[in-house]
């Protein structure tokens, strides 16, 4: 008997997803666990594996947004008949007012459609937009072969193979002063905006401390010497992650999530590392960081940062974190306040390591100091508990042997 393939819920709060591309065609053999299609959610674009083995008898939704739980395909045995109800057509949208002409290069980055320089509109799939942007192809000049004339990835690739059909984007002439540049929000940027709004609704407070990084820098140098060829070299961020993980196990109240109805204190330090990507900000996780050596943390950090920047994160790389570290020290930032990452109870903002003059045993000496600022959700944490945690992180950084 044929099995219906339904759009899965890949994360908490996910209500729909956008099918970008099918990796199999109707009539192809599919094995359970084999990548079947690419799905774009509000956090990542990832390959979704087949839940069944058999022949892909029918693709019900070629591409586009689909609610969670809707049937998108059918897998069964060759020769089986398939009957699926037609998806209800979306109601026609109200006619939009004629837009003002906009530069083509702005239009080419629009996430749902492309705006011609003359004001006309064409549709394009997310993958087609991405390929066109990466290869410098003027998407608005192409003719789509997808549903209702939508431009799909194959149209862009076909046009690239025939340069005469694919005009390239060229640098725009300087615009008159006062011209407004419009950048439509990507799905990731919309998610960032929504979550930051949620964060500012929480009653938060901040505390700061500076740690003497002399011993941590010595440990960093020694670990770098011991690192094997082709292995990621540990960084100060990895040492900081280890210090935070060890401190979270000692102060379990900080390793928590506020759900609105309860405070969840977790047994493992699943630490998120804030990573800037072209579309916005993502926070992939290092699971059970307290169980890993600094070298293992370095490998895990290098992996998630690389996949984040290549757009290869999966939903389970992002869901369920208990604490977040945001480091802007590499930009020369001395100190800053990070915004909470709900439902986590705390986030640590880390600045640059700088030589500063400090008093030591009655003398003024120069020490490498790093300022850390902990932002806390006051509904889950009190000041004394948060301060005790940050004091422990400081102690571990100043004497790394205490955390190993």
C-alpha positions in Angstrom: 0.0 0.0 0.0 1.3 3.4 -0.9 2.5 5.8 1.8 1.8 9.5 1.8 4.8 11.8 2.4 3.7 14.7 4.7 5.6 17.9 5.4 7.3 17.3 8.8 7.5 19.6 11.8 11.3 20.1 12.1 11.3 22.4 15.0 9.2 23.8 17.8 6.8 26.4 16.5 7.2 25.5 12.9 3.9 25.8 11.1 4.9 25.6 7.4 7.9 25.2 5.2 8.8 26.0 1.6 9.7 23.2 -0.8 12.7 24.5 -2.8 13.7 21.5 -4.9 12.9 17.8 -5.3 16.0 15.6 -5.4 14.1 12.7 -7.0 11.7 12.6 -9.9 8.4 10.7 -10.3 9.2 7.1 -11.1 12.6 7.1 -9.3 13.4 4.5 -6.7 13.8 5.9 -3.2 15.4 4.3 -0.2 14.5 5.1 3.4 16.9 7.7 4.8 17.9 9.0 1.3 17.6 12.8 0.7 14.3 13.4 -1.0 13.8 17.2 -1.3 15.2 20.5 0.0 13.0 22.4 2.5 13.4 26.0 3.5 12.2 26.9 7.0 12.4 30.2 8.9 15.9 29.1 10.2 17.6 26.9 7.6 17.4 25.3 4.2 18.1 21.6 4.6 17.6 18.2 2.8 14.8 16.1 4.1 15.2 12.3 4.0 12.6 9.8 2.9 10.7 8.0 5.6 9.8 5.1 3.3 11.4 3.0 0.6 9.7 2.4 -2.7 9.0 4.3 -6.0 8.2 8.0 -5.9 4.8 7.6 -7.5 3.5 11.2 -7.3 4.8 14.6 -6.3 1.8 16.5 -5.1 3.6 19.9 -4.5 6.4 20.8 -6.9 7.6 23.8 -4.9 6.3 26.5 -2.7 5.0 27.0 0.9 3.2 24.1 2.5 1.6 23.8 5.9 3.0 21.2 8.3 1.2 17.9 7.9 0.1 18.4 4.3 0.7 15.6 1.8 3.5 16.5 -0.6 4.2 13.2 -2.3 3.3 9.5 -2.4 5.8 6.6 -2.2 4.7 3.0 -3.0 5.3 0.1 -5.3 5.6 0.5 -9.0 2.3 0.3 -10.8 0.1 1.4 -7.8 -2.5 3.9 -8.6 -2.5 7.2 -6.7 -5.5 9.4 -5.9 -4.9 12.7 -4.1 -7.2 15.5 -3.4 -6.3 18.7 -5.2 -4.8 21.4 -2.9 -7.2 24.3 -2.5 -6.3 27.2 -4.6 -5.1 30.3 -2.8 -7.6 33.2 -3.0 -6.7 35.8 -5.5 -4.8 38.7 -4.0 -6.1 42.2 -4.2 -4.6 44.1 -7.1 -1.6 46.1 -5.9 -0.9 49.7 -6.7 1.6 50.3 -9.5 5.0 50.4 -7.9 7.6 53.1 -8.4 10.5 52.0 -10.6 13.4 50.5 -8.6 17.0 49.5 -9.5 17.2 46.0 -11.0 19.9 45.0 -8.5 17.6 45.7 -5.6 14.8 43.7 -7.3 17.1 40.7 -7.9 17.5 40.2 -4.2 13.7 40.1 -3.4 12.9 36.9 -1.6 9.5 36.1 -3.1 9.5 37.8 -6.5 11.6 40.0 -8.7 10.7 43.5 -9.6 11.5 44.6 -13.2 13.0 48.0 -13.7 9.7 48.9 -15.5 7.6 47.9 -12.5 6.4 44.5 -13.8 6.6 41.4 -11.6 7.8 37.9 -12.0 8.0 34.9 -9.6 11.1 32.9 -8.8 11.9 30.0 -6.4 14.2 30.6 -3.5 16.9 28.3 -5.0 16.7 30.2 -8.4 17.1 33.5 -6.6 20.1 32.2 -4.7 21.8 30.7 -7.8 21.2 33.9 -9.8 22.6 36.1 -7.0 25.7 34.0 -6.6 26.4 33.9 -10.3 25.6 37.5 -11.0 22.7 36.7 -13.4 19.9 39.3 -13.9 17.0 37.2 -12.8 14.3 39.6 -14.1 15.4 39.0 -17.7 14.7 35.2 -17.6 11.6 33.3 -18.7 10.3 30.9 -16.1 9.2 27.3 -16.9 7.7 26.6 -13.5 4.1 26.7 -12.5 2.4 30.0 -13.6 5.7 31.0 -15.3 7.7 30.9 -12.1 11.5 30.9 -12.6 13.1 27.7 -11.2 16.7 26.7 -10.7 16.9 24.9 -14.1 16.0 28.2 -15.9 18.9 30.0 -14.3 21.4 27.2 -15.0 20.1 26.9 -18.6 20.5 30.6 -19.1 24.0 30.6 -17.7 25.0 27.9 -20.2 23.8 30.4 -23.0 25.3 33.8 -22.0 23.2 35.6 -24.6 20.1 34.6 -22.7 21.4 35.7 -19.3 22.4 39.3 -19.0 24.8 39.9 -16.1 24.2 42.4 -13.3 26.5 45.3 -13.6 27.4 47.9 -11.0 24.7 50.5 -10.8 25.4 54.1 -11.5 25.5 56.4 -8.4 21.9 57.1 -7.3 20.6 60.6 -6.6 20.9 61.5 -3.0 17.8 60.8 -1.0 16.9 57.7 -2.9 15.4 54.9 -0.7 16.9 51.4 -1.1 14.4 48.7 -0.1 15.7 45.3 1.1 12.8 42.9 1.6 13.2 40.7 4.8 14.6 37.2 4.3 13.0 34.4 6.3 16.0 34.4 8.7 15.8 38.1 9.2 12.1 37.9 9.9 12.8 35.3 12.5 15.6 37.4 14.1 13.2 40.3 14.2 10.4 38.3 15.9 12.7 36.7 18.4 14.4 40.0 19.3 11.0 41.5 19.9 10.2 38.6 22.2 13.5 39.1 24.0 12.8 42.8 24.7 9.5 41.8 26.4 11.4 39.9 29.1 12.5 41.8 32.2 16.3 41.5 31.7 19.3 42.7 33.7 23.0 42.8 33.0 26.1 42.3 35.1 29.8 42.6 33.9 33.2 41.4 35.1 36.7 41.5 33.6 38.9 38.4 33.6 42.7 38.4 33.6 43.4 36.2 30.5 47.1 35.7 31.2 46.8 32.0 32.0 44.2 31.4 29.4 46.4 32.9 26.7 49.3 30.6 27.9 47.0 27.6 27.6 45.8 28.8 24.2 49.4 29.0 23.0 50.2 25.5 24.3 47.1 23.9 22.8 48.0 25.5 19.4 51.4 23.9 19.6 50.0 20.5 20.4 47.3 20.7 17.6 47.8 18.1 14.9 48.1 19.1 11.3 44.7 19.5 9.5 42.9 19.7 12.9 41.2 22.9 14.0 43.4 25.0 16.3 41.7 25.8 19.6 40.8 29.5 20.1 40.1 31.6 23.2 36.4 31.1 22.3 36.9 27.3 22.8 38.5 27.9 26.2 35.7 30.3 27.1 33.1 27.7 26.0 34.8 25.1 28.3 34.8 27.5 31.2 31.1 28.3 30.7 30.1 24.7 30.4 31.9 23.8 33.6 30.4 26.8 35.4 26.9 25.8 34.1 27.2 22.4 35.7 28.2 24.1 39.0 25.4 26.6 38.7 22.5 24.7 37.3 20.0 27.5 37.7 21.7 29.4 34.9 21.6 26.4 32.6 17.9 26.9 32.2 15.0 27.8 29.9 12.0 29.9 30.9 8.8 28.5 29.3 6.2 30.8 30.8 4.7 28.1 32.9 7.9 26.7 34.4 11.7 27.0 34.6 13.5 24.0 33.0 17.0 23.3 34.5 18.8 21.0 32.1 21.4 18.3 32.9 23.7 19.1 29.9 25.3 22.4 28.7 24.0 22.7 25.1 25.8 25.9 24.3 24.9 28.1 21.3 27.6 30.1 19.5 26.3 33.2 17.7 27.4 33.2 14.1 26.9 36.1 11.6 25.9 35.0 8.1 24.9 37.1 5.1 21.2 36.7 5.8 21.3 37.5 9.5 22.3 35.7 12.6 22.1 32.0 13.6 23.0 30.3 16.9 24.1 26.6 16.2 24.7 24.4 19.2 27.6 22.5 20.7 25.7 19.7 22.5 26.9 18.4 26.0 29.8 20.9 26.0 30.7 19.9 29.5 31.7 16.4 28.4 34.2 17.6 25.7 37.8 18.5 25.9 38.9 21.9 24.5 40.3 20.2 21.4 36.9 18.5 20.9 35.1 21.8 21.4 37.4 23.4 18.8 36.4 20.7 16.3 32.7 21.1 17.0 32.9 24.9 16.8 34.8 24.8 13.5 32.2 22.4 12.1 29.1 24.4 13.1 30.5 27.7 12.0 31.6 26.3 8.6 28.2 24.7 8.0 26.4 27.9 9.2 28.3 30.0 6.6 27.7 27.4 3.9 24.0 27.2 4.6 24.2 23.6 5.6 22.8 23.7 9.1 20.0 21.3 10.1 17.1 22.1 12.3 18.5 20.0 15.2 21.7 22.1 15.1 19.6 25.0 16.3 16.8 23.7 18.6 17.0 23.2 22.3 20.0 25.3 23.5 20.4 26.2 27.2 23.0 29.0 27.0 24.5 31.3 24.4 27.9 32.9 23.9 28.2 36.0 21.6 31.8 37.1 20.9 32.6 40.4 19.2 36.1 40.6 20.4 37.5 39.9 16.9 36.0 43.2 15.8 37.8 45.1 18.5 34.6 45.6 20.6 35.6 46.2 24.2 32.3 45.6 25.8 28.6 45.2 24.7 25.3 43.9 25.9 23.8 40.9 24.1 20.0 40.4 23.7 18.5 37.4 25.3 17.9 34.3 23.2 14.5 33.1 24.4 13.6 30.8 26.1 17.2 30.6 27.4 17.7 32.3 30.8 21.0 33.9 30.0 23.5 35.0 27.3 27.1 36.0 27.6 28.6 38.9 25.6 32.4 38.8 25.3 34.6 41.7 24.2 38.2 41.8 23.0 41.3 40.9 25.2 43.1 44.2 25.8 46.2 45.1 27.7 45.1 47.4 30.6 46.9 49.0 33.5 45.7 47.4 36.8 46.8 47.6 40.4 48.6 44.5 41.6 50.2 44.1 45.0 50.6 47.8 45.4 52.0 48.4 41.9 50.6 49.3 38.5 51.0 46.5 36.1 49.8 45.7 32.6 47.5 42.7 32.2 45.4 41.2 29.3 41.8 41.7 30.4 38.6 40.6 28.8 35.2 42.1 29.8 32.2 39.8 29.9 28.6 40.9 30.2 25.9 38.5 31.2 22.3 39.3 30.3 19.7 37.4 32.3 16.0 36.9 32.3 14.9 38.1 35.7 11.9 35.7 35.7 14.3 32.8 35.8 17.4 34.2 37.5 18.2 36.5 40.4 21.2 38.8 40.6 23.1 36.9 43.3 22.9 33.6 41.4 23.9 35.2 38.1 26.8 37.0 39.8 28.0 33.8 41.4 28.0 32.1 38.0 30.0 34.9 36.3 32.5 34.9 39.1 33.0 31.2 38.5 33.6 31.7 34.8 36.1 34.4 35.7 37.9 32.1 38.1 38.1 29.3 35.5 39.6 31.7 32.9 42.1 33.1 35.3 43.1 29.6 36.5 42.1 27.1 33.7 43.3 24.1 35.7 40.2 24.5 37.9 37.9 23.6 35.1 39.8 20.6 33.6 
